[in-house]
Amino acid sequence: MKKTSSKKGWLVLTALMLVMVLSVWILPAQAAVEEGTDYVVLAKPIPGMDKTVMKVFSYDCPFCYKYDKAVTPAVASALAKDGIKFTVWHLKTKGKYGVQGSELFASLMTKDQKAGLGLFDDKSSFKKAKMAYYKAYHDKRERWDGGVTSFMKTGLDAAGITSAEFQKLLQDPATKAKLKDWEGAIDVAKIQGVPAFVVKGKYLLYTKSIKSIDDMAGKIRELMAK
């Protein structure tokens, strides 16, 4: 009986030692984010972005579409538990109708904010228009040969608003403020293209270093704590 107890004790001790050794091996894989590898510090920080992640995107960017389908909503949901907010800027210089896209997206975000709807809410007019453009451009290969009117119709129909309602929203001070802020998206996009994720208005994540949804959320949390 003594030998059996001694053997069991030895097995337990061995198991504990194994756990300790494995934890040492695992920790380096969870090392702190490194400047130059995981992120770059913006030369010109964006004010008013504390506890906020900002994404620069374009309707004609295939990678933005992929992120918005499977990554961005999940990361935003995970970060919300930590009180970290998420916002977006549309890049007006990419895509034939980049300027019109920015005007519509900013207007719809103003509409949603007044209705108390978030960016990822299924009822969000912004989300409906954004996904409609993604699907039209990337899945259906739509290029809106009918011009601006044709392009705008896709988004207006998806959002369920008229052209007159859009024009009114476009003149709203909140919309104008957004469009002014979004001018800064050009400088951010020059660094590595889009999508571009800026943490705390200071740190631009290198998307090539992102390995998974949890990895991305973890990197953002670490940068928020800097």
C-alpha positions as CSV (number, residue, x, y, z in Angstrom):
1,M,0.0,0.0,0.0
2,K,2.9,2.4,0.8
3,K,4.5,1.7,-2.5
4,T,1.2,2.4,-4.3
5,S,0.7,5.7,-2.4
6,S,4.3,6.7,-3.1
7,K,3.9,5.9,-6.8
8,K,0.7,8.0,-7.0
9,G,2.5,10.9,-5.2
10,W,5.3,10.7,-7.7
11,L,2.9,10.7,-10.6
12,V,1.1,13.8,-9.3
13,L,4.4,15.6,-8.8
14,T,5.5,14.7,-12.3
15,A,2.3,16.0,-13.7
16,L,2.7,19.3,-11.9
17,M,6.2,19.6,-13.1
18,L,5.1,18.9,-16.7
19,V,2.4,21.7,-16.4
20,M,5.1,24.1,-15.2
21,V,7.4,23.2,-18.0
22,L,4.7,23.6,-20.6
23,S,3.7,26.9,-19.2
24,V,7.2,28.2,-19.7
25,W,7.1,27.0,-23.3
26,I,3.8,28.6,-24.0
27,L,4.5,32.0,-22.5
28,P,7.0,33.1,-25.3
29,A,4.2,32.5,-27.8
30,Q,2.1,35.1,-25.9
31,A,4.9,37.6,-25.6
32,A,4.0,41.3,-25.6
33,V,3.4,43.0,-29.0
34,E,6.5,44.4,-30.6
35,E,6.9,47.6,-32.4
36,G,8.0,47.0,-36.0
37,T,6.6,43.5,-36.0
38,D,3.1,43.8,-34.7
39,Y,2.5,47.5,-35.0
40,V,3.9,50.9,-36.0
41,V,3.5,54.1,-34.1
42,L,1.7,56.8,-36.2
43,A,3.8,59.9,-36.8
44,K,0.7,62.0,-36.2
45,P,-1.6,60.5,-33.5
46,I,-5.4,60.8,-34.0
47,P,-7.0,62.7,-31.1
48,G,-10.1,61.6,-29.3
49,M,-9.5,57.9,-29.8
50,D,-8.9,56.7,-26.2
51,K,-10.3,53.2,-25.6
52,T,-11.2,53.1,-29.3
53,V,-10.2,51.0,-32.3
54,M,-10.6,52.7,-35.6
55,K,-10.8,50.8,-38.9
56,V,-10.1,52.4,-42.3
57,F,-11.9,50.6,-45.1
58,S,-13.1,50.9,-48.7
59,Y,-16.1,49.3,-50.4
60,D,-13.9,48.1,-53.2
61,C,-11.3,46.4,-51.0
62,P,-11.6,42.6,-51.0
63,F,-9.7,42.2,-47.7
64,C,-12.0,44.7,-46.0
65,Y,-14.9,42.6,-47.1
66,K,-13.4,39.4,-45.8
67,Y,-12.6,41.0,-42.4
68,D,-16.1,42.4,-42.2
69,K,-17.7,39.1,-42.9
70,A,-15.8,37.0,-40.4
71,V,-13.3,39.0,-38.3
72,T,-14.2,42.6,-37.4
73,P,-17.6,41.9,-35.8
74,A,-16.2,39.1,-33.6
75,V,-13.2,41.2,-32.5
76,A,-15.4,44.2,-31.8
77,S,-17.8,42.0,-29.7
78,A,-14.9,40.6,-27.7
79,L,-13.4,44.0,-27.0
80,A,-16.8,45.5,-26.0
81,K,-16.6,43.4,-22.8
82,D,-13.5,45.4,-21.9
83,G,-15.2,48.7,-22.6
84,I,-13.2,49.2,-25.9
85,K,-15.2,51.0,-28.6
86,F,-15.0,50.5,-32.3
87,T,-15.4,53.0,-35.1
88,V,-14.8,53.1,-38.9
89,W,-13.5,55.6,-41.4
90,H,-14.1,55.1,-45.1
91,L,-11.3,55.9,-47.6
92,K,-12.6,58.2,-50.2
93,T,-9.5,57.9,-52.5
94,K,-10.0,54.2,-53.3
95,G,-12.7,53.1,-55.7
96,K,-14.3,55.0,-58.6
97,Y,-17.1,56.2,-56.3
98,G,-15.0,56.5,-53.1
99,V,-16.1,60.1,-52.4
100,Q,-19.8,59.3,-52.8
101,G,-19.3,56.2,-50.7
102,S,-17.9,58.2,-47.9
103,E,-20.7,60.7,-48.0
104,L,-23.3,58.0,-47.9
105,F,-21.6,55.9,-45.2
106,A,-21.1,59.0,-43.0
107,S,-24.7,60.0,-43.4
108,L,-26.0,56.6,-42.5
109,M,-23.8,56.4,-39.4
110,T,-25.4,59.7,-38.3
111,K,-28.8,58.2,-38.9
112,D,-27.9,55.1,-36.9
113,Q,-26.5,57.0,-34.0
114,K,-29.7,59.0,-33.7
115,A,-31.6,55.7,-33.6
116,G,-29.2,54.3,-31.0
117,L,-27.9,51.6,-33.4
118,G,-24.3,50.3,-33.4
119,L,-22.1,49.6,-36.4
120,F,-22.7,45.9,-36.2
121,D,-26.4,45.9,-35.5
122,D,-28.4,44.0,-38.1
123,K,-30.9,47.0,-38.2
124,S,-28.0,49.4,-38.9
125,S,-28.5,51.3,-42.1
126,F,-24.8,51.7,-42.4
127,K,-24.2,48.0,-42.1
128,K,-26.9,47.2,-44.7
129,A,-25.5,49.6,-47.2
130,K,-21.9,48.5,-46.6
131,M,-22.7,44.8,-47.1
132,A,-24.8,45.6,-50.2
133,Y,-21.8,47.4,-51.8
134,Y,-19.4,44.6,-50.8
135,K,-21.7,42.0,-52.3
136,A,-22.4,44.0,-55.4
137,Y,-18.8,44.8,-56.1
138,H,-17.0,41.6,-55.1
139,D,-19.6,38.9,-55.5
140,K,-21.6,40.2,-58.4
141,R,-18.9,42.2,-60.1
142,E,-21.1,45.2,-60.4
143,R,-19.3,48.3,-61.5
144,W,-22.2,50.8,-61.8
145,D,-21.7,51.7,-65.4
146,G,-24.9,53.8,-65.0
147,G,-22.8,56.3,-63.1
148,V,-23.2,58.0,-59.7
149,T,-27.0,57.6,-59.7
150,S,-26.6,53.9,-60.2
151,F,-24.0,53.6,-57.5
152,M,-26.0,55.6,-55.0
153,K,-29.2,53.6,-55.7
154,T,-27.5,50.4,-54.4
155,G,-26.8,51.9,-51.0
156,L,-30.0,54.0,-50.7
157,D,-32.1,51.0,-51.5
158,A,-30.2,48.7,-49.0
159,A,-30.5,51.4,-46.3
160,G,-34.2,52.0,-47.0
161,I,-33.9,55.8,-47.4
162,T,-34.7,58.2,-50.2
163,S,-32.2,60.5,-52.0
164,A,-33.9,63.5,-50.2
165,E,-33.4,61.9,-46.8
166,F,-29.8,61.3,-47.7
167,Q,-29.2,64.9,-48.7
168,K,-30.7,66.0,-45.4
169,L,-28.4,63.7,-43.4
170,L,-25.4,64.8,-45.5
171,Q,-26.0,68.4,-44.3
172,D,-26.2,67.3,-40.6
173,P,-23.3,68.8,-38.5
174,A,-22.5,65.3,-37.2
175,T,-22.0,64.0,-40.8
176,K,-19.8,66.9,-41.8
177,A,-17.7,66.3,-38.7
178,K,-17.2,62.7,-39.7
179,L,-16.2,63.5,-43.2
180,K,-13.7,66.0,-41.9
181,D,-12.2,63.4,-39.6
182,W,-12.1,60.8,-42.4
183,E,-9.7,63.0,-44.4
184,G,-7.1,61.5,-42.1
185,A,-7.8,58.0,-43.5
186,I,-5.6,58.9,-46.5
187,D,-2.4,59.2,-44.4
188,V,-3.2,56.0,-42.4
189,A,-3.9,54.0,-45.6
190,K,-0.5,55.0,-47.1
191,I,1.3,52.9,-44.5
192,Q,0.0,49.5,-45.4
193,G,-3.2,49.9,-47.4
194,V,-6.6,48.8,-46.1
195,P,-8.1,47.5,-44.0
196,A,-6.1,49.4,-41.4
197,F,-6.7,49.1,-37.7
198,V,-5.6,51.9,-35.4
199,V,-5.5,51.4,-31.7
200,K,-5.9,54.3,-29.3
201,G,-5.3,56.7,-32.1
202,K,-1.6,55.9,-32.0
203,Y,-0.8,52.3,-33.0
204,L,-1.4,50.8,-36.4
205,L,-1.6,47.0,-36.4
206,Y,0.2,45.2,-39.1
207,T,-2.5,42.9,-40.5
208,K,0.2,40.5,-41.7
209,S,1.0,39.7,-38.1
210,I,-2.6,38.8,-37.1
211,K,-3.0,35.1,-36.7
212,S,-6.6,34.7,-35.4
213,I,-9.5,36.6,-33.9
214,D,-8.3,36.0,-30.4
215,D,-4.7,37.0,-31.4
216,M,-6.0,40.3,-32.8
217,A,-8.2,41.0,-29.8
218,G,-5.2,40.2,-27.5
219,K,-2.9,42.5,-29.4
220,I,-5.4,45.3,-29.2
221,R,-5.8,44.9,-25.5
222,E,-2.1,45.0,-24.9
223,L,-1.8,48.2,-27.0
224,M,-4.7,49.8,-25.1
225,A,-2.8,49.2,-21.9
226,K,0.3,51.1,-23.2
